[in-house]
């Protein structure tokens, strides 16, 4: 028996630490998806976490290229992960609401006028 936590568990927790700000940003943006179903919120959370995991490193590399001296403070990198998770999930929530609205009436957003032909998406 060991007195401390398992070394593998400790290493996994240490490896997950940089991703916590992105996860927090994704979870915080749940308040922007009021009209989403539970499945929509789960999908939005997954997109937010994915953007924190995959988009944030790219944004951080771009930030390193333009940062004076090239040494970006660790706090700024945490903010980049947080912001990518927050904005990725918020954008997904808005997109999911738009898709749900579009699914109810797919032609409702079509507006077309050609001479006497006037298609306005079914609005009289």
C-alpha positions in Angstrom: 0.0 0.0 0.0 1.2 3.5 -0.8 0.5 6.5 1.3 0.1 9.0 -1.6 -1.9 9.0 -4.8 -1.0 6.7 -7.6 1.8 8.2 -9.7 -0.2 7.6 -13.0 -3.2 9.5 -11.6 -1.0 12.3 -10.4 0.7 12.5 -13.8 -2.7 12.6 -15.6 -3.9 15.3 -13.3 -0.8 17.4 -14.0 -1.2 16.8 -17.7 -4.9 18.0 -17.6 -4.1 21.2 -15.7 -3.4 23.4 -18.7 -6.8 22.5 -20.2 -8.8 23.5 -17.1 -9.2 27.2 -18.2 -10.7 26.1 -21.5 -13.0 23.7 -19.8 -14.1 26.5 -17.4 -14.7 28.8 -20.3 -16.8 26.2 -22.0 -18.8 25.5 -18.9 -19.3 29.3 -18.2 -20.8 29.8 -21.6 -23.6 27.4 -20.8 -25.6 30.4 -19.5 -25.8 31.7 -23.1 -27.7 28.7 -24.4 -31.0 29.1 -22.6 -33.1 27.8 -25.5 -31.1 24.7 -26.1 -32.2 21.2 -25.2 -30.1 18.9 -23.1 -28.7 17.3 -26.2 -27.9 20.7 -27.6 -26.2 21.8 -24.4 -24.1 18.6 -24.4 -23.1 19.2 -28.0 -22.3 22.8 -27.3 -20.1 21.8 -24.3 -18.3 19.2 -26.5 -17.6 21.9 -29.2 -16.4 24.3 -26.5 -14.0 21.8 -25.0 -12.8 20.7 -28.5 -12.1 24.3 -29.4 -10.2 24.8 -26.1 -8.2 21.6 -26.9 -7.5 22.1 -30.6 -8.0 25.8 -31.4 -6.3 27.3 -28.4 -2.9 25.8 -29.1 -2.9 27.3 -32.6 -4.0 30.7 -31.3 -1.3 30.4 -28.6 1.3 29.7 -31.3 0.2 32.8 -33.3 0.3 34.8 -30.1 3.9 33.6 -29.5 4.9 34.8 -33.0 3.6 38.3 -32.4 4.4 38.7 -28.7 7.3 41.0 -28.0 10.3 38.8 -27.1 8.4 35.6 -28.0 7.9 34.6 -24.3 4.2 34.7 -23.6 3.3 34.7 -19.9 1.6 31.5 -18.7 -1.4 33.5 -17.5 -2.0 34.8 -21.1 -1.9 31.2 -22.4 -4.5 30.2 -19.8 -6.7 33.1 -20.9 -6.4 32.0 -24.6 -7.6 28.5 -23.6 -10.5 30.1 -21.5 -11.5 32.4 -24.3 -11.4 29.7 -27.0 -13.6 27.5 -24.9 -16.0 30.3 -24.1 -16.3 31.7 -27.6 -16.4 28.2 -29.3 -19.2 27.1 -27.1 -21.1 30.4 -27.4 -20.8 30.3 -31.2 -22.0 26.7 -31.2 -25.0 27.6 -29.0 -26.0 30.3 -31.4 -25.5 28.0 -34.4 -27.6 25.3 -32.8 -30.5 27.7 -32.1 -30.3 28.9 -35.8 -30.3 25.3 -37.0 -33.3 24.4 -34.8 -35.2 27.5 -36.2 -34.2 26.6 -39.8 -35.3 23.0 -39.3 -38.8 24.1 -38.5 -39.1 26.0 -41.8 -36.2 25.4 -44.2 -37.6 27.7 -46.9 -38.4 30.4 -44.4 -35.1 32.1 -44.9 -35.2 32.0 -48.7 -36.0 35.3 -50.3 -35.9 35.5 -54.1 -37.3 38.0 -56.5 -37.0 37.8 -60.3 -39.4 40.0 -62.2 -42.9 39.1 -61.3 -41.7 36.0 -59.3 -41.5 36.7 -55.6 -40.5 34.0 -53.2 -40.4 35.2 -49.6 -40.1 32.0 -47.6 -43.8 31.4 -47.1 -44.6 34.7 -45.5 -47.7 35.8 -47.4 
